[in-house]
Amino acid sequence: MKKYLALILVLALSLSLFAGCGDSAYVEGDNIKVISRDDAVKEMNALLTNVKVSTVDAPIDIDALEDATPAAALADISTFPITVQGSGRINIEIAAATEFSAAAPDDWMNVVAERFNREGFTVGGESVSVSVRKITSGEVVTYMVDGGYRPDVYVPSNDAWGKMLSGSFNVTTLSNRIAGNTAGILMKKSTYDTFIEKYQELNVGTAMEATLAGDINFAYTNPYTSSTGLNILTAMLAHFDSSNPVSEKASEKLIAYQKKSPPVAYTTAVLRNSAAKGVIDAMVMEEQSYINTPELRDYVYVPQGIRHDHPVYTFDYVSAEKQEAAQLFVDYCLREENQKLATEKGFNRHDEYQSVDSGLDGAGYLAAQRIWKQNKNGGQPVIAVFVADVSGSMSGTPLRSLQESLIAASSYIGSENYIGLVSYSDNVTVNLPIGEFDNTQRAKFSGAVKHLSAGGSTATYDAVMEATKLLLDKQQEIPNAKLMMFVLSDGAQNVGIKYDRIPSIVKALGIPVYTIGYNMSSTTELKALAGINEAALINASSEDVVNQLRNLFNTQL
C-alpha cells in the first residue's frame, strides 16, 4: 500500500512540474508572484553572479546628426497599403483615414470606391477611377511635410490636420463632411455612475479633475498619429487655459496632469487591453470604433472636442482634371445610398453634437503637439536601456533592419532623456553606458548600433537583468526619473536565465519593458515580457519597423 501511495505522490509531483512548462509558464499580471522591491534587487544581483558581462567603447558616428533626420525616420510610403486600386486613365490616389479604409466593418470608403470605379465616370472623355491608401491622418501630415508624399486627395478624420497642412501647402476643401463621426470619452458604466454622483457631468474638464484627484485613470492616444488623441489633447489644453491653450500656464498644468495619468497609449489596441485588465477606467475613442467593438458595450460614450466628419482636401499641385475627378468622387460619396451604408458602418451618429473648438489654427495645433512632446512624462526625464539581440538568427536582414530602424527612429528621442545600449548572444555586452542623450551620446549610440554584429545563442534574460541593474544604478543619480527598457529580438531565449525567474523581479521594480519582435513566427515570450508592467509589443516586419519605433519613441521618450 505504501508503495502505491509513493507512486501516486511521484506522479502528482511530476504533473505539477510539467504544468509549469510550455506557454503557461509565461505568466502576466495577477498571476505573477508578488515580492518586495528589496527582494527583487537581491534576486537580480543573485542571478547576475552567473552572467558574463563585458563593456566596449562606443565609436562616435560623425554622421549621426545627419542620419537622424525626420525624413530618415520614415519608411517607404508603400508600407501603408493600397486597399483599392483604380485603373482609369485619370486615377486619383486618396490618403484615407483608417476607420474607413481597413477591413470590414471599417471599410466604408473601400466599398464606395469599388462602386465608383464600376460606374464608368469620365472627365473630358477619359475614364476616371480612384485608389485608396490606408493611412492614419497624422501620418499623412508627417509624410507630406517630411517625406515628399503627394496624394491627390486627403481625407483625415477631422479638420485639425487640414489646418496643420495649410502652413505648408495650398489646400482646397472639396467637402467639409463625407461621413459624420465624433470622438469622445469612454467610461465603464460602474465607474460612470459613481463619477456622475461626484462630478455631475462627464467631459474633458471633469475627467482631468477626477484624474488629479485620484478618482479615475484616464488614458489617451498619440496626438502625432491619432485624430482622437490630438482632439482630446487640445481640449485638455483649452480646459487648462481657455484664453490660450498653448500658453505656459497650460503647459504647466499638463505637466501636473501627466504626473498622475497613465502613459500615453501607443495605439488604441493598447488602450483596449489596459481597460480589459482594469488598469484604466476611462479612455478616448471615436464613436464609430466604439459602435463596432462589442466588448465595449459596458462602457458609456460621451462626445467631446471637435467633430470627426472627414473633410476632403486636394492641393494646388494636383491637375485640374484630377481635381474634377476628385469632386465627382466626393459627390458620389454623398449620394443617399452611400450615406446609408456609412450609417450601417457606424458613422453619422450624434449629428446633433456641435464641435467644441479650442480655437487653434494650424500653427496652434502644431504647437500643441510640441507642448505634449516636451511634457508627456510630467516633466520627468526617462532613463532607458535598449537591449539588442545579436544572436546568430539575427544575422543578415533582421540585424540590418534593427540597426537602420533604431538609428532612424532615434531622432525622436528627446535630448533630456538618458539612454544606454546593451547587446547579447551567449553573453552580454554593454555597448553604451547610460548617458544624457546630448549630441555626443547620440553620436555614440549611432556608432554602437552600427557596429553590432550577430552570432551565437540567445541569452535574453541575462541581458534583461544587466539592463535592469544599469537602470537602477543610474536612478540613484536621478531619483525622479522614469525607467524604461526596450528589448529588440527575433526569437526566444535558449541559454542563460530562464523566463520564469524574471516576472516577479520586473513587476516589483515597476519597469515597463517594451518588446519589438523582428519577423517572428511566435511572440508568446515577448508578449509576456511586455505584459508584466503593461507595456507594448510590436510585431514588426522589416519594412515597417521604422515607423513602428518612431511612433513608440514619440509616445514614450
C-alpha positions in Angstrom: 0.0 0.0 0.0 2.9 2.4 0.9 4.5 1.7 -2.5 1.2 2.7 -4.3 0.9 5.9 -2.2 4.6 6.7 -3.0 4.0 6.1 -6.7 0.9 8.4 -6.7 2.9 11.1 -4.9 5.7 10.9 -7.5 3.1 11.1 -10.4 1.4 14.1 -8.8 4.7 15.9 -8.4 5.7 15.1 -12.0 2.4 16.5 -13.3 2.8 19.7 -11.3 6.3 20.2 -12.8 5.0 19.6 -16.3 2.2 22.1 -15.7 4.8 24.8 -15.4 6.2 24.1 -18.9 5.1 25.5 -22.3 3.3 28.8 -22.9 1.6 28.6 -19.5 5.0 29.5 -18.0 4.8 33.0 -19.5 2.8 34.5 -16.6 1.4 38.0 -16.7 -0.4 40.4 -14.4 -2.3 38.9 -11.5 -0.6 35.5 -11.8 2.9 36.9 -11.0 4.3 36.2 -7.6 4.5 39.4 -5.5 7.8 40.2 -3.9 9.2 43.4 -2.3 11.5 45.8 -4.1 14.4 44.9 -1.9 13.9 41.2 -2.6 13.7 41.9 -6.3 17.1 43.7 -6.2 18.6 40.8 -4.2 17.2 38.3 -6.7 18.5 40.3 -9.6 22.0 40.5 -8.1 22.0 36.8 -7.4 21.1 36.0 -11.0 23.8 38.3 -12.3 26.6 36.4 -10.5 26.4 33.8 -13.2 26.2 36.2 -16.1 29.3 37.2 -18.1 29.2 40.9 -18.9 31.8 42.9 -20.8 31.9 46.6 -21.7 33.2 48.0 -25.0 33.9 51.6 -26.1 31.3 53.1 -28.3 32.7 54.5 -31.5 31.5 58.0 -32.4 29.5 58.2 -35.6 30.3 61.6 -37.1 27.3 61.3 -39.4 24.8 60.6 -36.6 23.1 64.0 -36.6 22.9 63.9 -40.4 21.4 60.4 -40.3 18.9 61.2 -37.5 16.6 63.4 -39.6 12.8 63.3 -39.8 13.0 62.1 -43.4 15.3 59.2 -42.4 12.8 58.1 -39.7 10.1 57.4 -42.3 9.7 54.0 -44.0 8.7 53.9 -47.6 5.1 55.1 -48.2 4.3 51.6 -49.6 4.2 50.3 -46.0 0.8 51.9 -45.9 -1.2 49.6 -48.2 -3.3 50.5 -51.2 -6.7 48.9 -50.3 -8.5 49.8 -53.6 -6.6 50.1 -56.9 -8.0 52.2 -59.6 -7.3 51.6 -63.3 -8.8 54.6 -65.1 -6.9 56.9 -67.5 -7.4 59.5 -64.8 -6.7 57.8 -61.4 -6.6 59.8 -58.2 -4.9 58.5 -55.0 -6.8 59.1 -51.8 -5.0 59.1 -48.5 -7.8 57.9 -46.3 -8.3 57.6 -42.6 -8.0 54.1 -41.3 -11.5 53.9 -39.8 -13.0 53.5 -43.3 -10.0 52.2 -45.4 -9.4 49.0 -43.5 -11.1 45.6 -43.2 -14.8 45.3 -42.5 -16.6 46.9 -40.7 -14.0 49.7 -41.1 -14.2 49.6 -44.9 -16.8 52.2 -45.9 -14.6 54.2 -48.3 -13.2 51.0 -49.8 -16.7 49.8 -50.7 -17.7 53.1 -52.1 -14.5 53.4 -54.1 -15.1 50.0 -55.7 -18.6 51.0 -56.5 -17.4 54.3 -58.0 -14.8 52.5 -60.1 -17.5 50.3 -61.7 -19.7 53.3 -62.6 -17.7 54.4 -65.6 -17.3 58.1 -64.8 -15.3 60.2 -67.2 -13.7 63.6 -67.3 -13.0 65.1 -70.7 -13.8 61.8 -72.3 -11.2 60.0 -70.2 -12.1 57.2 -67.8 -11.9 58.1 -64.1 -11.0 55.9 -61.1 -9.8 56.2 -57.5 -7.2 54.3 -55.5 -7.4 54.3 -51.7 -4.4 54.2 -49.4 -5.0 53.2 -45.8 -3.0 55.6 -43.5 -3.7 57.4 -40.3 -4.5 61.1 -40.5 -1.4 62.1 -38.6 1.0 60.0 -40.7 -0.2 61.8 -43.9 0.8 65.1 -42.4 4.2 63.7 -41.4 4.8 62.1 -44.8 3.7 65.2 -46.8 5.8 67.6 -44.7 8.9 65.5 -44.1 8.8 62.6 -46.7 7.7 64.1 -50.0 4.4 62.2 -50.2 1.9 63.8 -52.5 -1.6 62.3 -52.6 -4.2 63.7 -54.9 -6.8 63.8 -52.2 -6.6 63.6 -48.4 -9.5 62.6 -46.2 -8.5 62.8 -42.5 -10.8 62.2 -39.5 -11.1 65.9 -38.6 -10.2 69.3 -39.9 -7.3 69.9 -37.4 -5.0 68.1 -39.9 -6.1 70.2 -42.8 -5.4 73.3 -40.8 -1.9 71.9 -40.0 -1.1 71.2 -43.7 -2.3 74.7 -44.7 1.0 76.1 -43.4 3.0 74.1 -46.0 0.6 73.6 -48.9 -2.2 75.4 -50.7 -5.2 73.4 -49.5 -8.6 73.3 -51.3 -11.6 71.9 -49.4 -13.8 69.8 -51.6 -16.2 68.9 -48.7 -16.4 69.6 -45.0 -18.1 66.2 -44.4 -18.4 62.9 -46.2 -19.0 60.6 -43.2 -20.2 62.0 -39.9 -18.4 61.0 -36.7 -17.4 62.2 -33.2 -14.6 61.4 -30.8 -15.1 61.2 -27.1 -14.6 59.6 -23.7 -15.5 56.0 -22.9 -16.0 55.2 -19.2 -17.1 51.9 -17.6 -20.8 52.1 -16.6 -20.0 51.1 -13.0 -17.4 53.9 -12.8 -19.6 56.3 -14.6 -22.5 56.1 -12.1 -20.1 57.0 -9.2 -18.4 59.6 -11.3 -21.6 61.4 -12.1 -22.6 61.5 -8.4 -19.5 63.5 -7.6 -18.8 65.5 -10.8 -22.4 65.8 -12.3 -21.1 65.6 -15.9 -18.5 63.7 -17.9 -16.4 65.9 -20.1 -12.7 66.6 -20.6 -12.6 69.1 -17.7 -14.2 66.8 -15.2 -12.1 63.9 -16.4 -9.0 66.0 -15.7 -10.2 66.9 -12.2 -11.0 63.3 -11.4 -7.6 62.1 -12.6 -5.8 64.7 -10.5 -8.0 63.7 -7.5 -7.0 60.1 -8.0 -10.7 59.0 -8.7 -10.0 57.6 -12.1 -7.2 56.6 -14.5 -7.9 58.3 -17.9 -5.8 57.5 -20.9 -5.5 58.8 -24.4 -3.6 58.1 -27.7 -0.6 59.5 -29.5 -1.6 63.0 -30.8 1.0 62.8 -33.6 -0.9 60.0 -35.3 -4.3 59.7 -33.7 -7.0 62.1 -34.6 -8.8 61.4 -31.3 -5.5 61.8 -29.4 -4.9 65.2 -31.0 -8.6 66.2 -30.4 -8.6 65.4 -26.7 -5.1 66.8 -26.1 -6.2 70.2 -27.4 -9.4 70.0 -25.5 -7.3 69.4 -22.4 -5.1 72.3 -23.1 -8.1 74.5 -23.7 -9.5 73.4 -20.4 -6.2 74.4 -18.7 -6.2 77.8 -20.3 -9.3 78.7 -22.4 -7.8 82.1 -23.5 -4.6 80.5 -24.9 -4.4 76.7 -25.0 -0.7 76.7 -25.9 0.4 79.1 -23.1 2.9 78.5 -20.4 0.0 78.1 -17.9 -1.5 75.3 -20.0 1.9 73.6 -20.3 2.4 73.7 -16.5 -1.0 72.2 -15.9 -0.4 69.5 -18.5 2.8 68.5 -16.6 0.9 68.2 -13.4 -1.8 66.1 -15.1 0.8 63.8 -16.9 2.4 63.0 -13.5 -1.0 61.5 -12.4 -2.1 59.9 -15.7 -1.2 56.6 -17.3 1.4 56.8 -20.1 0.0 57.9 -23.5 -1.0 54.8 -25.3 1.0 53.7 -28.4 -2.3 52.5 -30.1 -6.0 52.2 -29.5 -5.5 48.5 -29.1 -3.2 49.1 -26.1 -5.9 51.2 -24.6 -8.5 48.4 -25.0 -6.1 45.8 -23.5 -5.4 48.1 -20.5 -9.2 48.7 -20.0 -9.8 44.9 -20.1 -7.3 44.4 -17.4 -8.8 47.1 -15.2 -5.7 49.4 -15.5 -7.7 52.3 -16.7 -11.3 53.4 -16.0 -11.8 55.8 -18.9 -10.2 56.3 -22.4 -10.7 58.1 -25.7 -12.1 56.6 -28.8 -14.0 57.5 -32.0 -17.7 56.7 -31.9 -17.7 54.6 -35.0 -15.0 52.4 -33.5 -16.9 52.1 -30.2 -20.1 51.1 -32.0 -18.1 48.3 -33.9 -16.4 47.0 -30.7 -18.9 44.7 -28.9 -16.7 44.1 -25.9 -17.1 47.8 -25.0 -20.9 47.6 -24.6 -20.5 48.0 -20.8 -19.0 51.5 -21.4 -20.7 54.8 -21.7 -19.7 57.1 -24.6 -19.8 60.9 -24.4 -18.7 63.0 -27.5 -16.0 65.6 -26.8 -14.0 68.3 -28.7 -14.3 68.8 -32.4 -16.4 66.7 -34.7 -14.7 64.0 -36.9 -16.7 64.5 -40.1 -13.9 63.5 -42.5 -13.4 66.7 -44.6 -11.9 66.2 -48.1 -8.9 68.1 -49.3 -7.0 68.5 -52.5 -3.9 70.6 -53.3 -2.7 73.1 -55.9 -0.1 70.6 -57.3 -3.0 68.3 -58.4 -4.0 68.8 -62.1 -7.4 70.4 -63.0 -8.7 67.1 -64.5 -7.8 65.2 -61.3 -9.5 67.8 -59.1 -12.6 67.5 -61.3 -12.4 63.7 -60.9 -12.0 64.1 -57.1 -15.1 66.3 -56.9 -17.0 63.5 -58.8 -16.0 61.0 -56.2 -17.0 63.4 -53.3 -20.4 63.9 -54.8 -20.7 60.1 -55.2 -19.8 59.5 -51.5 -22.6 61.9 -50.6 -25.3 60.0 -52.5 -28.1 58.7 -50.3 -27.3 55.0 -50.8 -23.7 55.6 -49.8 -24.6 57.6 -46.8 -27.0 54.9 -45.8 -24.0 52.4 -46.0 -21.9 54.8 -43.8 -24.6 54.8 -41.2 -24.7 51.0 -41.3 -20.9 51.0 -40.8 -21.2 53.1 -37.6 -20.9 56.7 -38.9 -23.5 59.5 -39.0 -24.5 59.2 -35.3 -24.8 62.1 -32.9 -25.5 64.6 -35.8 -26.8 67.0 -33.2 -23.4 67.3 -31.5 -21.7 70.6 -32.1 -18.0 70.9 -32.1 -16.4 72.4 -29.0 -13.5 74.1 -30.8 -10.3 75.0 -29.0 -9.9 78.0 -31.3 -6.5 76.8 -32.6 -5.2 77.4 -36.1 -2.7 75.1 -37.9 0.3 76.6 -36.1 -1.6 76.3 -32.8 -2.2 72.5 -33.4 1.5 72.1 -34.2 2.4 74.0 -31.0 0.1 71.7 -29.0 1.9 68.7 -30.3 5.2 70.2 -29.3 3.9 71.0 -25.8 2.8 67.4 -25.4 6.1 66.0 -26.7 8.0 68.1 -24.1 5.7 67.4 -21.2 4.2 64.0 -21.8 6.3 62.4 -19.0 5.2 65.0 -16.5 8.5 66.9 -16.6 10.4 63.9 -15.6 13.4 62.6 -17.6 13.4 59.0 -18.8 16.2 56.6 -18.3 16.0 53.9 -20.9 18.2 51.0 -22.0 17.9 49.3 -25.4 18.6 45.6 -25.3 19.5 44.3 -28.7 19.5 40.6 -29.7 22.7 39.8 -31.7 22.4 36.0 -31.7 23.1 34.1 -34.9 19.5 34.1 -36.1 19.6 37.9 -36.3 22.3 37.7 -38.9 21.5 39.4 -42.2 18.2 41.2 -42.8 16.9 41.2 -39.1 20.1 42.9 -37.8 20.2 45.4 -40.6 16.6 46.2 -40.0 17.3 46.7 -36.3 20.2 48.9 -36.9 18.6 51.1 -39.6 15.3 51.5 -37.8 16.9 52.2 -34.4 19.2 54.9 -35.8 16.5 56.5 -37.8 13.9 56.5 -35.0 16.4 57.8 -32.5 15.8 61.3 -33.9 12.5 61.1 -31.9 14.3 60.6 -28.6 14.4 63.8 -26.6 17.8 65.2 -25.5 16.6 65.5 -21.9 16.5 61.7 -21.6 19.2 59.2 -20.6 19.9 56.4 -23.0 22.1 53.2 -22.9 22.6 50.2 -25.1 23.2 46.5 -24.2 23.5 43.6 -26.7 23.5 39.9 -26.1 24.1 36.5 -27.7 25.7 33.8 -25.4 27.0 36.6 -23.2 26.1 40.3 -22.5 27.9 43.4 -23.8 27.4 46.9 -22.5 27.8 48.8 -25.8 27.0 52.2 -24.4 26.7 53.0 -20.7 23.7 55.2 -19.9 24.2 58.9 -20.5 22.3 62.1 -21.2 21.2 62.0 -24.9 23.0 65.1 -26.0 24.8 65.2 -29.4 27.8 63.3 -28.1 25.7 60.5 -26.6 23.5 60.4 -29.8 26.7 60.0 -31.9 28.0 57.2 -29.7 24.6 55.5 -29.7 24.6 55.5 -33.5 28.1 54.3 -33.7 27.4 51.5 -31.2 24.3 50.4 -33.1 26.2 50.4 -36.4 28.9 48.2 -35.0 26.7 45.4 -33.8 27.4 42.0 -35.3 25.5 38.7 -35.0 26.5 35.2 -33.8 25.8 32.8 -31.0 22.9 31.8 -28.9 20.1 33.8 -27.2 20.6 34.8 -23.5 17.7 37.3 -23.5 17.2 37.4 -19.7 20.8 37.6 -18.9 20.7 40.9 -20.8 17.4 42.0 -19.3 18.8 41.6 -15.8 22.0 43.5 -16.7 19.9 46.3 -18.2 17.8 46.4 -15.1 20.9 46.8 -13.0 22.1 49.7 -15.2 18.7 51.4 -14.8 18.7 51.1 -11.1 22.2 52.3 -10.7 21.5 55.4 -12.9 18.3 56.1 -11.0 20.4 56.7 -7.8 21.8 59.7 -9.6 18.4 60.9 -10.9 15.8 59.7 -8.4 12.8 61.4 -10.1 13.4 59.7 -13.5 11.1 57.1 -15.1 12.7 53.8 -16.0 12.1 52.0 -19.3 13.5 49.1 -21.3 13.3 48.2 -25.0 14.0 44.6 -26.0 14.6 44.0 -29.7 14.8 40.4 -30.7 13.8 37.8 -33.3 13.4 34.7 -31.1 13.0 33.1 -27.7 15.7 32.7 -25.1 17.7 29.4 -25.3 20.6 29.9 -22.9 21.1 31.6 -19.6 18.5 32.8 -17.2 15.0 31.3 -17.7 11.9 33.5 -18.2 10.2 32.2 -15.0 12.8 34.0 -12.9 12.0 37.3 -14.4 8.4 38.4 -13.9 8.4 38.9 -10.1 11.6 41.0 -10.3 10.4 43.2 -13.2 6.9 43.6 -11.6 8.3 44.6 -8.2 10.6 47.2 -9.8 7.8 48.6 -11.9 9.9 48.8 -15.1 7.9 48.7 -18.3 9.6 46.5 -20.9 8.6 47.4 -24.5 9.4 44.5 -26.8 10.0 44.6 -30.6 9.9 41.2 -32.4 11.6 41.1 -35.8 9.9 38.6 -38.2 8.9 36.2 -35.5 6.6 33.3 -36.0 5.6 33.3 -32.3 5.7 36.3 -30.0 4.5 34.5 -26.9 7.6 35.2 -24.9 8.0 38.8 -25.9 4.3 39.4 -25.3 4.5 38.0 -21.8 7.6 40.2 -21.0 5.8 43.3 -22.3 2.7 42.4 -20.3 4.4 42.3 -16.9 4.0 46.1 -16.5 1.5 46.9 -19.2 4.0 47.9 -21.9 3.5 47.3 -25.7 4.6 44.5 -28.0 5.5 45.5 -31.6 5.4 42.5 -34.0 7.4 44.3 -36.7 8.2 43.3 -40.2 11.5 44.5 -41.7 9.6 47.0 -43.8 7.5 48.9 -41.3 9.6 48.7 -38.1 11.0 52.2 -38.7 7.5 53.7 -38.4 6.7 51.4 -35.5 9.7 52.5 -33.5 9.2 56.2 -34.5 5.7 56.2 -33.1 6.7 54.3 -30.0 9.6 56.6 -29.2 7.3 59.6 -29.8 4.9 58.4 -27.1 7.5 57.3 -24.6 10.8 59.1 -25.0 
